[in-house]
């Protein structure tokens, strides 16, 4: 049977990795990625900053904003190779499922994506997209997480601390205000 490391061991290994990568000149620019300054993966940064992207291939998902979906929309290609190939043979667009996001879902995606970045999320960016009231509510939700050392709020930017980055998905669920 495979013996998996404990959570404490995993956190210690992550600390060692961060130290070694930092000493070698790599920045921990995203929860699961390191790169030398100026070489962060542009492809993934598009996801984490919620820039529009087109997914090509079987089961691929795209993210766009459009007049009918002001909070963004996911388009999904067929998940079976057969269905995808049928569209390709016909020369038709393969998107088969369109899912517009609600304001709450868009906020959740913004937090899930943006909080992955070590730079965090500028609150003025969220205010422009979701309104000052949502950002105020988000700040209230964040207060106990900041007080307990899971998140930091500096210079108008909310981000996970080193300690908080290990629990990011759970923290984001705590952050989402009811509206």
Helices and strands as residue ranges (DSSP letters): H 7-23, E 26-30, E 33-36, H 42-48, E 61-66, E 69-77, H 81-90, E 95-100, H 103-114, E 121-122, H 123-130, H 132-147, E 151-154, E 157-160, H 162-165, H 168-175
